[in-house]
Amino acid sequence: MLHRMIPSALIFLCAFVQCSEKQPVPKYTGDLPQLQDRGVLRVIVSEEPITYIPRQAEPVTLDYDIAHSLADALNLKLELVKADNYVQMLEKLLGGEGDIIASSLTITPDREKIAAFSVPYLYVDEYLITARADSLPQTVADLAGMEISVWRSSSYYQTLIDVQKEVPSLRIRTVSDTLGTEGLIKGIAQGEYKATLCDAHLWHAIANYHDNLVAPLVVAEDRPLALMMRPNDTKLKVVVDEYLLAHQFTRHRQQEFTDDLPGLKDRRRLRMITRNNAMTYFIYRGQQVGFEYELMKRFASEQGLRLEIVIPDSHAEMLPYLNEGKGDVVASAMTITEERQGQAAFTQPYKEVNELVVVHADDDSIANLQDLAGRTIHVRASSSFYTTLMALQDSVKGLEIAIVPDDVETEDILAGVEEGIYDLTMCDSHLFDIERAYGRRLKAALSIKPTALGWAVRKDNSELLAALNEYIKEEKGGLFFNMMKKRYFKSTRAVARAKDSMRVGLSGQLSPYDDLAKKYASQYGQDWRLITAQMYQESKFDPEAVSWVGAQGLMQVMPSTGEELGFTDLHEPQESIHAGVKYMRQLINRFDHNLPMEVRIRFALASYNVGYGHVLDARRLAREMGWDPNRWFGNVEKAMRLLSQPDYYERARYGFCRGGQPVHYVENIQRFYDAYVEVLNTAIPVKVTQPLSSGFVGPPPAVEDRR
C-alpha cells in the first residue's frame, strides 16, 4: 500500500487557511507601570529560538535568554510574540502587539528616530559578501564602482550610506524587505546580485553551503545590537538598561583569552569546546541538547555563567583550541589518556566506561582477542582507540587498523558497521548505549579495557579545574547525573517502523480521544484521522508519556513549546491535543503557501518530529543534490537521511540530525492514516477537504506521489 500512487494521503487541508481564521490580537501600549498593572511583558522575537548551530561561541539563544531573564527580573509573565522580519516586528511594536523587540537589531540613526534602544548587549562586524573572483576588495576604497544590494530598512543600508560619503561611486541597490539577507546571498550565488552585507555570525552559519561566495572585507566593525522599545516608554528603558548592565550582557566581538575562573566570571561566560553529535551536543526540536551539554550547562548556571558553544572542525583541534584561548573547557566525551594529559589538565573522571569492539548484530565470529586476527578495525587516528589497537597489534597477529578521517564521528563509523561498509570498530560503552537506544543493529563483541572520561582545561587554570572537580564530586551519582544518564544512554528513542498488522477497530472508534481530535480538527482545519495517527505515533495514546528529551502527553509537545502556545498541563488530554494541533497548524503555515498542501503537511510532520531548522537544511541539501526541494518522498526525505553524515551536516546550518527519524516518522503516520481511512471508509465534509484515496472515483487531483 505504501508505495502506490495515493492522491488522498493527507489532502485534508485544502481549505486550511479559510478554516483557521486568524484571531484578533489584543493591542495596547503603555510604559512600565502599565505593564506591571497587566502583569505581562510581551517580547517580540524571531520565529526560531535557535537560527543556526554555534561554531565560534556565538550566543545563538541570547535574544530568547534575555527575554526570559528580563521578564523574571521584572516579575512579569513572559509572552513571546513571533515575527518573520524587521518590518513585521516594528509594526507589532508600534501597533501595540508587543512591548520590546529582542532580535539582534543594530542601532542606526534612522531607527533611533522612530524607536528607543537599550544599551547595546552585543557588538558584531558586518562583512561584504560577493562571488569568488581573481580580484576582490581588500579595503573600503576598493568598493568604488561596486553595486551592493541591501533592503532599505536594514542596518546595512545605513552602513553603505556612511561608506558612500568616503566612496561616492559606490552604488546602493535596494531590494524588497521580505527578501532578507539569506535571500540576497542566494541571489548572489545565482548571479542575480553582485554583493551584499551580512553580520559576521550569520555568515559563519551559512558560509559552508555557498562554496562560490567569499567574505573578503569587514565593512563595519563593532556595530551595536540592542533591544528596541517604543519611544515614550522611558521608564521601561531605564530598568532594561539597568538589567543589561547589571548582568553584563554587553560585550564586543569574540576575542581569544586564556584566563582562569575569575576572568570568566568577569565576562559571565563559559565557552564549551565540543563536537556536534548525538553524544555531546546537537539541536533537537529547536532546543540545544546532549549529555555533555546538559552537564556543562548546569555547572555554568551554578557559577553564574552563560554557556556558549565552540565547535572545532575536527576532534584533533579541540585541545589546541583550548590552549589558544578559543574556549575554556573541552567537554566532548574525551577519554583521559597519558598523551592528552601532557597537553591539558583533566578533571577527575565524571564517567567510567569500557572500550568495546563492535560488530554487526548478526556477527557471532568474535569471542576473544585472537578472533580479531585477519579482521580490520576502523577508527580515527586521534581517538584513544587507535592507541589501544596499536598496543594490541603485537599480541594479535594479522589485526589490521584502518584510519578514517578525523572529522568523522564515532556514531558514523558505527553506522558503517551496521550497513556493512566497515568490518569492525571500537567505541566507548556509553556511546554504544546511545546507538542501541536508537535501534542500531550492533553488538559489543569484546570489552577491551576500562577507561574514564574527563573534562579538560588549560594547565594554569587551577581555579576552574577545582570548581569542576567539586561539581563532579557533588553531582556524580546524584539525582541530576543519574537522570541525564538515563535520558541519553538508557531511554529508547528509535522511531519504530509501523507494522502492517496494526489493528484498527471496526466500530469507528480509533482512540479514546476521538471526540477531542474531531473538536480541534474542526477548529484548526485539519483531519481528525491524521491527528489520531500522529497521536498514536507519538504516545500510543498514553497521556502520561514522557519522551527521552522531556516532551509530554498524548501529542508529545515540549514544555517550552506548550508554554508559548498557552498550555501548561500537557498530561491533560484536552490540553495536549489542543497544543499539538495548534502547533501543527503553525508549522504548516511556516512553509510556502504556494506549495501543495499535502507537501506542506509532510514538511510540518517532519518539523514536528525533529525541528523546523533541520527540514530547512534538508530542503537546501535536496536542491544542492539536484533533487526537488518541494517534494518530500524520494527527494527531501533522501536529503534528510544525509544529515546524519559529517560530509553533509558539517555544512548544514543546524548541524547534526538523525535524519532517519523524521523519515520513518512521516512514513509511519502515513501508514496509520491510510489504515484509518480504509477501515472507516468515510469522507471528510467538502468544506474541509477533498475525497481521499479509499473509494476515490475519477481522475485524482495533482498531488505528490511516493514513488
C-alpha positions in Angstrom: 0.0 0.0 0.0 2.8 2.4 0.9 4.4 2.7 -2.5 1.3 3.1 -4.6 0.3 6.5 -6.0 -2.0 7.9 -3.4 -3.8 11.1 -4.3 -5.5 11.1 -1.0 -2.9 10.7 1.5 -3.1 13.9 3.6 -5.1 16.1 1.2 -7.3 17.1 4.0 -6.4 20.8 4.4 -7.4 22.3 1.0 -9.4 24.9 2.9 -6.9 25.2 5.7 -6.4 29.0 5.5 -10.1 29.6 5.3 -11.0 27.2 8.0 -8.5 28.6 10.6 -9.3 32.3 10.7 -6.8 34.4 12.5 -8.0 35.6 15.9 -7.7 39.3 16.6 -4.6 40.2 18.6 -5.1 42.4 21.7 -3.3 45.7 21.1 -2.2 48.1 23.9 0.6 50.4 24.6 2.0 51.9 27.8 5.1 52.3 29.8 6.4 50.1 32.7 3.6 51.0 35.2 1.0 49.8 32.7 3.0 46.6 32.0 3.1 45.9 35.8 -0.6 46.5 36.1 -1.2 43.9 33.4 1.5 41.6 34.8 2.7 40.6 31.3 5.8 41.5 29.3 5.4 40.9 25.6 8.7 40.4 23.8 8.8 40.3 20.0 11.3 37.7 18.8 12.2 35.7 15.6 10.3 32.5 14.9 13.1 30.2 15.9 14.9 30.3 19.3 17.9 28.9 17.5 18.6 30.1 14.0 21.9 28.2 13.4 24.3 25.9 15.2 27.0 27.9 17.0 30.6 27.2 15.9 32.6 30.1 17.3 30.9 30.8 20.7 28.1 32.8 19.0 25.3 33.4 21.6 22.6 31.8 19.4 19.8 31.9 22.1 20.8 35.2 23.6 17.6 37.1 22.5 15.4 34.4 24.0 17.5 34.2 27.1 17.3 37.9 27.6 13.5 37.8 27.1 13.1 35.1 29.8 15.5 36.5 32.3 14.2 40.1 31.9 10.7 39.0 32.5 11.8 37.2 35.6 13.7 40.2 36.8 10.6 42.4 36.4 8.4 39.8 38.0 6.2 39.7 34.9 4.8 36.8 32.9 6.6 36.5 29.6 4.6 36.4 26.4 6.7 35.7 23.2 5.3 37.4 20.1 6.9 36.0 17.0 7.5 37.7 13.7 9.4 36.9 10.4 11.3 40.1 9.7 12.2 43.6 11.0 9.2 45.3 9.3 6.7 42.9 11.0 8.5 43.4 14.3 8.4 47.2 14.1 4.7 47.1 13.1 3.9 44.9 16.1 5.9 47.1 18.5 4.4 50.4 17.4 1.0 48.9 16.9 0.8 47.7 20.5 1.1 43.9 19.9 4.4 43.8 21.8 6.5 45.8 24.3 10.1 45.1 23.4 11.9 43.7 20.3 14.7 41.2 21.1 16.0 40.2 17.7 19.6 41.3 17.3 18.7 44.7 15.9 21.5 47.1 15.1 21.2 50.7 16.4 21.1 53.1 13.4 20.2 56.8 13.2 17.1 56.1 11.1 15.8 53.6 13.7 16.5 55.9 16.6 14.1 58.4 15.0 11.2 56.1 15.4 12.0 53.9 18.5 14.1 53.8 21.6 17.0 51.5 22.1 18.5 49.9 25.2 22.2 50.0 25.9 24.0 47.6 23.5 24.2 43.9 24.6 26.4 42.7 21.7 28.7 44.1 19.0 29.1 42.5 15.6 31.1 43.1 12.4 29.4 43.5 9.0 31.0 41.6 6.1 30.9 42.2 2.4 29.6 39.0 0.7 30.4 38.6 -3.0 31.3 35.9 -5.6 34.8 34.4 -5.7 37.0 36.2 -8.2 40.7 36.8 -9.0 40.5 40.3 -7.7 38.5 41.0 -4.6 38.1 44.2 -2.5 40.7 44.5 0.3 39.8 47.9 1.6 36.8 50.2 1.7 38.3 52.2 -1.1 38.1 49.1 -3.3 34.3 49.4 -3.2 34.4 52.2 -5.7 32.0 51.5 -8.6 30.7 48.3 -7.0 26.9 47.7 -6.7 25.9 46.4 -3.3 22.3 45.2 -2.7 20.5 45.6 0.7 17.0 46.3 1.8 16.1 49.8 2.7 15.1 49.2 6.4 18.2 47.2 7.2 21.2 48.5 9.2 23.3 47.6 6.2 21.7 50.4 4.2 22.9 52.9 6.8 26.4 51.4 6.8 26.6 51.9 3.0 25.3 55.5 3.2 28.2 56.1 5.6 30.7 54.4 3.2 29.3 56.3 0.3 30.5 59.6 1.9 34.0 58.2 1.6 33.5 56.3 -1.7 30.9 58.4 -3.7 30.9 56.0 -6.7 29.6 53.1 -4.6 26.2 52.1 -5.9 23.5 51.0 -3.4 20.7 48.8 -4.8 17.7 48.5 -2.6 15.5 45.3 -2.7 12.3 44.2 -1.1 12.4 43.9 2.7 10.9 40.4 2.5 13.9 39.1 0.7 16.2 39.1 3.7 19.9 38.6 3.9 19.8 34.9 3.1 17.7 35.6 0.0 20.2 38.2 -1.1 23.1 35.8 -0.6 21.3 33.1 -2.5 20.8 35.7 -5.3 24.5 36.4 -5.3 25.3 32.7 -5.6 22.9 32.5 -8.6 24.3 35.6 -10.2 21.3 37.8 -9.7 23.1 40.3 -7.4 26.7 41.4 -7.2 27.2 41.8 -3.5 25.6 42.4 -0.1 26.4 42.9 3.6 25.9 40.3 6.3 26.6 40.1 10.1 29.6 38.0 10.8 27.8 35.4 13.0 25.2 34.8 10.3 27.8 34.4 7.6 29.7 31.9 9.7 26.5 29.9 10.0 25.7 29.7 6.2 29.1 30.1 4.5 29.6 26.3 4.3 26.8 25.8 1.8 27.9 28.7 -0.5 31.3 27.5 -1.8 31.3 30.1 -4.6 31.0 33.0 -2.3 33.5 34.8 0.0 33.6 37.5 2.6 36.8 39.4 1.7 36.2 42.6 3.7 35.0 43.8 7.0 32.9 46.9 6.0 31.9 47.9 9.5 33.3 46.8 12.9 31.5 46.5 16.3 28.0 47.5 15.2 25.9 47.7 18.4 22.9 45.3 18.8 20.2 46.3 21.3 16.6 45.9 22.4 14.1 48.2 20.8 11.2 49.8 22.7 8.5 52.4 21.9 10.0 56.0 22.1 7.8 57.1 25.0 8.5 54.0 27.2 11.2 55.9 29.2 10.6 54.1 32.5 10.8 50.7 30.8 14.1 51.7 29.1 15.6 52.7 32.4 15.0 49.3 34.0 16.0 47.4 30.9 19.3 49.3 30.7 19.9 48.7 34.4 19.2 45.0 33.9 21.5 44.6 30.9 24.4 46.5 32.6 24.0 44.6 35.9 24.1 41.2 34.1 27.0 42.3 31.9 25.4 41.2 28.7 27.2 43.9 26.8 30.4 42.6 25.1 32.4 43.2 21.9 33.1 40.7 19.2 34.8 37.4 20.1 38.4 37.5 21.4 40.7 34.8 22.4 41.6 34.7 26.1 43.1 32.2 28.5 42.4 33.4 32.0 41.0 31.4 34.9 37.6 31.2 36.6 37.7 34.8 38.0 38.2 36.2 34.4 35.3 34.0 33.2 33.1 35.4 36.0 34.0 39.0 35.0 32.7 38.2 31.5 29.9 35.9 32.8 30.7 33.4 30.0 31.9 29.9 29.8 32.9 28.6 26.4 32.5 24.9 26.0 34.6 23.2 23.3 32.8 20.2 21.9 31.6 18.3 18.9 28.2 18.4 17.1 27.0 14.8 17.5 24.4 12.7 19.3 26.6 12.2 22.4 27.7 15.7 23.3 25.7 18.5 21.6 23.1 18.9 18.9 19.8 20.7 18.2 16.6 18.8 18.5 13.1 20.3 18.2 14.6 23.8 18.4 16.5 23.1 21.7 20.1 22.6 22.5 20.6 19.1 24.0 23.3 16.5 24.6 24.7 14.7 27.6 27.9 16.8 27.9 25.9 20.0 27.1 23.4 19.3 29.9 26.1 18.7 32.5 28.1 21.7 31.5 25.1 24.0 31.3 24.2 23.1 34.9 27.8 23.8 36.0 27.8 27.2 34.2 24.4 28.1 35.8 25.7 27.3 39.3 28.7 29.6 38.6 26.6 32.4 37.3 27.9 32.0 33.7 26.3 31.9 30.3 27.3 28.7 28.4 28.5 29.2 24.8 29.4 26.5 22.4 32.6 26.2 20.3 32.8 23.5 17.6 36.2 22.9 16.0 36.4 21.3 12.6 37.8 18.1 13.9 38.5 16.1 17.1 42.2 16.8 16.8 41.7 20.5 17.1 39.9 20.5 20.4 42.9 20.7 22.7 44.7 23.2 20.5 41.6 25.4 20.6 41.6 25.2 24.4 45.3 26.3 24.7 44.9 29.0 22.1 42.1 30.6 24.2 39.3 29.9 21.8 37.4 28.1 24.5 37.6 27.4 28.2 36.8 23.7 28.8 36.7 20.7 26.5 33.6 18.7 27.2 33.3 16.1 24.5 33.2 12.6 26.0 37.0 12.7 25.9 38.9 9.7 27.3 41.7 10.6 29.7 45.0 9.4 28.3 48.6 10.0 29.2 49.2 11.7 25.9 46.3 14.1 26.4 47.3 14.8 30.0 50.5 16.2 28.5 48.5 18.9 26.7 45.9 19.9 29.3 44.7 19.4 32.8 41.9 16.9 33.2 39.2 16.8 35.9 38.6 13.7 37.9 36.5 11.2 35.9 32.9 12.0 35.6 32.0 8.7 33.9 33.7 5.3 33.8 33.3 3.4 30.5 34.6 0.4 28.7 36.3 0.3 25.3 34.3 -2.1 23.2 34.9 -3.9 19.9 31.6 -3.5 18.0 30.3 -5.8 15.2 27.1 -6.2 13.3 24.3 -7.7 15.4 24.4 -10.9 13.2 28.2 -11.4 13.6 29.0 -14.2 16.0 32.5 -14.8 14.9 34.4 -12.9 17.7 34.6 -14.4 21.2 38.2 -13.4 22.2 41.1 -11.2 21.2 42.6 -13.8 18.9 39.5 -13.8 16.8 40.5 -10.3 15.7 43.3 -11.8 13.6 42.7 -11.1 9.9 39.9 -8.5 10.7 40.0 -4.8 10.1 39.1 -2.3 12.7 38.2 1.3 11.6 39.0 4.2 13.9 40.2 7.8 13.9 44.0 8.3 14.4 43.2 11.0 17.0 41.0 8.6 19.1 42.0 6.8 22.2 41.1 3.6 20.4 43.9 3.9 18.0 46.4 3.9 20.9 44.7 0.8 22.3 44.8 -1.0 19.0 48.5 -0.2 18.4 49.3 -1.8 21.7 47.3 -4.9 20.7 49.0 -5.5 17.3 51.9 -7.3 18.8 49.7 -9.9 20.5 47.1 -10.2 17.8 48.8 -11.1 14.5 47.1 -10.0 11.4 45.0 -7.4 13.0 44.5 -4.5 10.6 43.9 -0.9 11.6 42.1 1.3 9.1 42.2 5.0 9.6 39.1 7.1 8.9 39.2 10.9 8.5 39.4 12.8 11.8 36.2 14.7 11.2 34.1 11.5 11.1 32.2 10.9 14.3 32.2 7.5 16.0 28.5 7.1 15.5 29.0 7.4 11.8 31.6 4.7 11.9 29.2 2.6 13.8 26.6 3.2 11.2 29.1 2.0 8.6 29.5 -1.3 10.6 25.7 -1.7 10.7 25.5 -1.1 6.9 28.4 -3.4 6.1 30.7 -0.6 4.9 33.2 -1.3 7.7 34.2 -4.6 9.2 34.7 -3.6 12.9 35.2 -0.6 15.0 35.6 0.4 18.6 33.6 2.7 20.8 33.1 3.6 24.4 30.3 1.7 26.2 28.2 4.9 26.8 28.1 5.8 23.1 27.2 2.2 22.3 24.3 2.5 24.7 23.1 5.6 22.8 23.3 3.9 19.4 21.4 0.9 20.7 18.7 3.2 22.1 18.3 4.5 18.5 17.8 0.9 17.3 21.2 0.2 15.7 21.7 -3.4 14.8 25.0 -3.7 16.5 26.6 -5.9 19.1 29.5 -5.5 21.6 31.7 -8.5 20.8 34.6 -7.7 23.3 35.3 -5.4 26.1 39.0 -4.4 25.7 39.6 -2.3 28.8 38.0 0.1 31.3 38.7 3.8 30.9 37.4 7.1 32.1 36.0 10.3 30.7 37.0 13.8 31.9 36.8 17.4 31.0 40.0 19.3 30.0 41.1 22.8 31.0 44.3 24.8 30.5 47.1 23.6 32.8 47.3 27.0 34.5 43.5 27.3 35.1 43.6 25.8 38.6 40.5 27.6 39.9 38.3 26.4 37.0 39.7 22.9 37.4 39.0 22.9 41.2 35.4 24.2 40.6 34.8 21.4 38.0 36.2 18.8 40.3 34.0 20.0 43.2 31.0 19.9 40.8 31.7 16.3 39.8 32.3 15.3 43.4 28.9 16.7 44.5 26.9 15.6 41.5 28.3 12.3 40.3 26.0 9.6 41.3 23.4 12.1 42.4 19.9 12.6 41.0 20.8 15.0 38.2 23.6 12.9 36.8 21.5 9.8 37.0 18.6 11.5 35.2 21.0 12.6 32.4 22.5 9.1 32.1 19.0 7.6 31.9 17.9 10.2 29.4 20.8 9.8 27.0 22.0 6.2 27.4 19.0 4.2 28.5 15.8 5.7 27.1 14.7 4.1 23.9 14.1 6.7 21.2 14.2 4.8 18.0 11.3 5.6 15.7 10.0 2.0 15.1 8.6 1.2 11.7 4.9 0.9 11.6 3.6 -2.7 11.3 1.3 -3.6 8.5 -0.6 -5.7 11.0 -1.6 -2.7 13.2 -5.2 -3.3 14.1 -7.8 -0.7 13.8 -11.2 -1.1 15.4 -14.2 -1.6 13.1 -16.6 0.3 15.3 -15.5 3.7 14.0 -13.7 4.5 17.3 -10.0 5.0 16.6 -8.9 6.0 20.1 -10.3 7.0 23.5 -9.8 10.6 22.4 -11.7 10.8 19.1 -14.1 13.5 20.3 -11.2 15.8 21.2 -9.4 15.0 18.0 -12.5 15.9 16.0 -13.1 19.1 18.0 -9.7 20.5 17.4 -9.5 19.2 13.9 -12.6 21.3 13.2 -11.2 24.3 15.0 -7.9 24.3 13.1 -9.0 23.0 9.7 -7.3 19.6 10.0 -8.3 15.9 9.5 -9.0 14.2 12.8 -7.7 10.9 11.4 -4.3 12.5 10.9 -4.3 13.9 14.4 -5.1 10.4 15.7 -2.4 8.8 13.6 0.1 11.3 14.9 -1.1 10.8 18.4 -0.6 7.0 18.1 2.9 7.5 16.7 3.8 10.0 19.5 2.4 8.3 22.6 0.5 5.1 21.7 -2.5 7.0 23.3 -0.7 7.2 26.7 -1.5 10.7 28.3 1.3 10.2 30.8 4.0 9.5 28.2 7.3 11.5 28.6 10.0 11.2 25.9 13.7 11.0 26.5 14.1 14.7 25.9 11.1 15.7 28.0 8.2 16.0 25.5 4.9 15.3 27.3 1.5 13.8 26.8 -0.6 12.4 24.0 1.0 14.7 21.4 4.5 14.8 23.0 4.7 18.6 23.0 7.9 20.1 24.5 7.0 22.0 27.7 8.6 25.2 26.4 6.5 25.0 23.2 3.4 24.3 25.2 4.0 27.3 27.3 4.5 29.6 24.3 1.2 28.2 22.9 -0.6 28.9 26.2 -0.7 25.3 27.7 0.8 24.3 31.0 -0.7 20.8 31.7 0.4 18.7 28.8 -0.5 15.5 30.5 -4.2 16.5 30.4 -5.6 15.0 27.2 -7.5 18.1 26.1 -4.6 20.5 26.6 -2.1 18.1 24.9 -4.3 17.5 21.8 -5.1 21.2 21.5 -1.4 22.1 21.9 -0.3 19.5 19.3 -2.9 20.5 16.7 -2.3 24.2 17.2 1.5 23.7 16.9 1.0 21.6 13.7 -1.0 24.5 12.2 1.8 26.9 13.0 4.3 24.6 11.3 2.2 24.2 8.2 1.8 27.9 7.9 5.6 28.4 8.0 6.1 26.7 4.7 5.4 28.5 1.4 1.7 28.7 0.8 2.4 28.1 -3.0 3.4 24.5 -2.2 0.7 21.8 -2.4 -0.9 21.4 1.0 0.0 17.7 1.3 3.7 18.6 0.8 3.5 21.4 3.5 1.9 18.8 5.8 4.7 16.3 5.3 7.3 19.0 5.9 5.4 20.1 9.0 5.2 16.5 10.3 9.0 16.2 9.9 9.5 19.5 11.6 7.2 18.4 14.5 9.5 15.3 14.9 13.0 16.7 14.6 12.7 20.5 14.3 11.9 23.1 11.6 15.5 24.1 11.1 16.6 20.6 10.1 13.8 20.4 7.5 15.1 23.7 6.0 18.6 22.2 5.9 17.2 19.1 4.1 15.4 21.2 1.5 18.6 23.2 0.9 20.6 20.0 0.5 18.0 18.5 -1.8 18.3 21.5 -4.1 22.1 21.2 -4.0 21.9 17.4 -4.9 19.6 18.1 -7.8 16.5 16.8 -6.1 13.2 18.6 -5.9 13.1 20.7 -2.6 9.4 20.9 -2.9 8.6 17.2 -2.7 9.0 15.0 0.4 9.0 11.4 -0.8 12.0 10.5 -2.9 13.5 14.0 -2.6 13.7 15.9 0.6 13.4 12.7 2.6 16.6 11.4 0.8 18.4 14.6 1.7 17.2 14.3 5.3 18.9 11.0 5.7 22.2 12.5 4.6 22.2 15.0 7.6 23.5 12.3 9.8 26.7 12.1 7.8 29.6 14.5 8.5 30.1 15.5 4.9 26.6 17.0 4.9 25.8 18.0 8.5 29.1 19.9 8.9 27.9 22.2 6.1 24.3 22.4 7.4 23.1 25.5 9.2 21.5 23.4 12.0 24.2 20.7 12.1 23.8 17.1 13.0 20.5 15.4 12.7 19.4 11.8 12.9 17.7 12.1 9.5 16.2 8.6 9.5 14.0 9.6 12.4 11.7 12.1 10.6 11.7 9.9 7.5 10.3 6.9 9.5 8.0 9.3 11.4 6.3 10.6 8.3 6.2 7.2 6.8 4.6 5.7 9.9 1.9 8.4 10.2 1.2 7.9 6.5 0.6 4.1 7.2 -1.6 4.7 10.2 -3.6 7.3 8.4 -4.1 5.1 5.4 -5.2 2.3 7.7 -7.7 4.5 9.4 -9.1 5.8 6.1 -9.6 2.2 4.8 -11.3 1.0 7.9 -13.6 3.9 8.4 -14.2 4.3 4.6 -15.5 7.8 5.2 -15.2 11.2 3.6 -14.5 14.5 5.2 -17.0 17.3 4.6 -16.2 19.2 1.4 -15.5 22.4 3.2 -12.5 20.8 4.9 -11.0 18.5 2.3 -11.4 16.6 -0.9 -12.2 12.8 -1.0 -9.3 10.6 0.0 -7.8 7.6 -1.8 -10.1 5.0 -0.4 -13.0 4.9 -2.8 -11.7 7.7 -4.9 -13.7 8.0 -8.1 -12.5 9.6 -11.3 -9.1 11.2 -12.1 -7.2 12.1 -8.9 -6.1 15.7 -8.2 -2.5 16.6 -8.9 -0.6 15.5 -5.8 2.9 14.3 -4.8 3.3 10.6 -5.3 5.6 8.5 -3.3 7.5 6.6 -5.9 
